[in-house]
Amino acid sequence: MSAYRLLALDMDGTLLTSDKRISARTLESVRLAARHGIAVALSTGRAVTELFEYRGQMRGSIRYASLLSGGHVYHLDDDRTICTRPFETDVALAIARQGLAEDAMVHVMTTSQSAATHRDVERMDELGQGIYQEMFRRQCTFADDMRDYIRACEGQVCKVNLYHPSQEARARTIEALRGIDAQMAVGEAASVEFTPTGVTKALGLQLLCEHVGCTMAECVAVGDGFNDVEALQAAGLSVAMGNADEQIRRLADVTVADNDHDGIAEVVDLLLR
């Protein structure tokens, strides 16, 4: 029997292949872990609406999720919120204003919606987010003005992403918002992800552990990006995907194959050995 009781998986770049699929081998490995009594959870920046196309595959094996980078902890089996950590409205508005000043796409995520403007979704390829464009077209809530949307969703906004047109624009945003009351994480392409102060994937992991009745020492975190760092540092066993940045691989206890070569299957093999 494994010494670990919770397996927390990042999605993009980890559970999902580069073309956003769960491979057959990875899916079978996740199911195997669940059959051996390991609680399997997502640890992702995605919102619940962005899981829709994977729910059928995950049913019965991936039962829990730390969504919105720890801002929304969720029970997938019965579509039940465990807890949320939303933004103060004025902080979310300040982030959105800075994004608009840099002509960034402002992507606002609540406990039930993923929202952006039509214009921004149609230019996602220009912003280095083209791989997600079809998902946004299918699942996004469209707003005319993201500031008005934030005001209308007071107490529900848990994450704001800014997708910049250049690295230089992102650097200006990071500098301008350095003192803001929020967590800031560098994301894919020229993006920056913002969550309320204290809300990280590590917090989500802690809340999941409390829910399933295990300790952080009994938790395995697997990821590939800089927004996974806190979770990797907090978990009893940290695993970096082979496609992770070298800095991420250095801080992890173990490195496995990349997301296109079933690194998750290696993780499960290790836990059940």
N, C-alpha and C positions, 0 to 999 in steps of 0.2 A: 504493500500500500504506500502511496506517495506521502512524503512528509509535508507536501504543499496542498492546501485546500481550496485556493482560489487562483485561477489563471486569468489575468486581465490583459486583453489584447487590443492594441491600437488597431484602427481599421486601414486607413489609406497608407500604403507603403509597408503594411504589416500583414494583416489578415487578407487584404485584397491584393490581387496582382496589379500590374501596371495598367491593365485595361479594365480595372475595377470589377473583377470577378473573384469569387471564392473558388479556388481549384478543387477538383474532386478529392485529391489526396489530403489537402489541408482540411476540407470539410469532414472527411472520415476521421482524421486525427482528433479534431475537436470533439466529435461524437464519442470517440474512444475515451478521451479524457473524462467526459461527462459520465460515461458508463462506469468508470472507475471511481466515481464519487467526488471528482474535482469540480467545483462550481466554476463555470466558464462565464466570463463577463466581457463586454466591450469597454474600452477606455478610450474614448474618441472625442474629437471636437465637433462631430456631427450632431444634428438635432434629431429627435425621434422621427420627424417626417422624412429624413434622409436615409432611413433604414428600410423604407417600404419594400424595395425590390429584393431585399435579402431576408426578410422575415420568414418566408417559407423554408428557406434552407437552414436558418438558425433555430427554428422551432424544436424544442425538446433537448437542445444541447447548450445553446447560449441563452441563459435565462435572465441575466442581469445586464445593466449598462450604466456606466458613468458617462453621461452625454455632456455636450457643451463644455468640454475640458474640465469637468467636475462640478459644473453649475446645476446639473439636473441628474439626479440619481433615480433610476427607473427599473421597474420589474417588468421584463418583456413578456413573461408568461401570461400575465393578466392585465397588461397595459395600465400599470399603476405607478404613479409618481411616489417615490420614497421620500425625497426631499429636494428643495431647490434653493439656490443662492442667487437672487437677482441683483442687478445694478440699481444704484440710485439714478433717477432719471437724468439729473443734471450732468452726471459723469458720462453716461451713454451719449447724451447730446454733444458734449465737448469732443468726444471721439469722432462722432459723425461729422461735426463741423470741420475738424482737421482733415478728415478724409476728403470732404468735398473741396476744401481749399487746394488739395493736391490732385484733384480730378481722379481720385480713387473710387473704386466701387465700394459702396457701403453695404455690408451684408449683416443684417440684424437677425439674431436668433432668440426666439422665446421658447418657453416650454412646449409650445404646440405648433410653432410656425418658423419657417426660414424665409426671410423677406428681403427683397431688393427691388430696384426699378427695372422696367422693361429695357431701357437703354443700356443699363449696365450688364444685364444678362446677355444681351446681344453682342456685347464687346468683350466677353470673357476671354476669348482666344487672344485678343490683344494684350490682355492683362496676365497672361501665363496661366489661366485657369480653364482653358478650353476643354480639358478632359471632363470637367464637371458641368459643362454647359447644358447638355441634354437633360441631366438630372434636374438642374435648376428650372429649365423650361417646363418639365413635368410637375415638379413638386413645390416650386417657389410660390409664395404669396407676393403678388406684385403691388407696390405702393408708388404713388406719384411723388411723394416727398418723404425721405427717410426720417427727417426730423419730426414731421407730423406723426409718422408711424410710431416712433419711439414714445412720443407723448401719449398716444392713444393706448400704448401697451405698458403703461406705468406699472411697475411691480412685477413684470413678467419677462423683461429683457435680461437674459443671462449671458449673452456673448455678442460681441461686435467684431467683425472681421473687416479689415481694409485691404483691398487688392489694388496695389499701386501700378501706375503705368511704367515705372522705372525704379531701379535700386536707389537712385538719388532721391526720388520722391519719398520712398520708404524711409531713408535715412533722415530726411527732414521731419517726417512724422514722429519717428522715434525720439528725436531731439526735442521737438515741440511738446510732446506728451510725457517726457521723462518723469515729471513730478506728479502726474495725475494719480488719483486714488483708484488704481486698477492694476491688475497683473498684465504684463505685456510679454508676448512670445512671438518670435520670428517664425513665420510659416513658409509655405512653398512659394516659389517664384519671388515676387516682391510684396508679399503679404505680411500683415501683422495681425495677431489675434489678441483680443482684449477680453478679460474676464474680471469680475469684481475682485477687489483686494482680498487675498487669502484663498481665492478659488483657483485651484490647480488640479491637474490629474491626480496628484498625491492626495488631496482632500477627497476627491471622488473615490479613490482607492480605499481610504480609511473608512468612509461611510459605507462602502460595499462590504468591507470586512466586518464592520459592526452588524450589518444586516444579516450576513450569512453566518455569523458567529465564529469568526476566526481572527487571528492576530495578523498584523502586517508581516511578521516573520514567516507566516504560513502562506504568504501571497507571492505570486510570480507576476512580474510586469514585463511585457514585451512591446518594444516600440522601435521607431526609426528616426524620429524628429526631435527638434529642440523643445517642442511642447510636451515631450515625453520625459524630459530630464527629471523633474521632481518625482514623478511616479517611479522611475527607475531607481532613483536614490533612496526612496522610502521602502521599496519592496524587499522582502526577504531574499529574493533571487531576481536579479535584473538581467534581461536578455535583449541584446541589440540584433536587429536584422542585418544581414550582410550588405544591404543597400543603404544602411545608415551612414551618416557623416562620421568621419574618423573620430571626432571628439565624443560622439555618442558611443561608438564601439569601445573607446578607451575606458569610459566610466562604467560600462556594463560588466557583470560577472562572466557572461557567456556571450559569444557571437555565433549566430547560426547562418544558414544560407539566406539568400535574398528572397524578397516577396514573390518573385517569379519562379523560384525553385523550391517552394514549400518549406521555408524556414520554420513555419509553425509546426510542421510534422516533426522536425528535429527536436523542437522544444518538448512536445508531448512524449516522444521517445525517451528523452532525458528524464522526464518526470516519472515515467512508469518503469524505468530500468530497474 
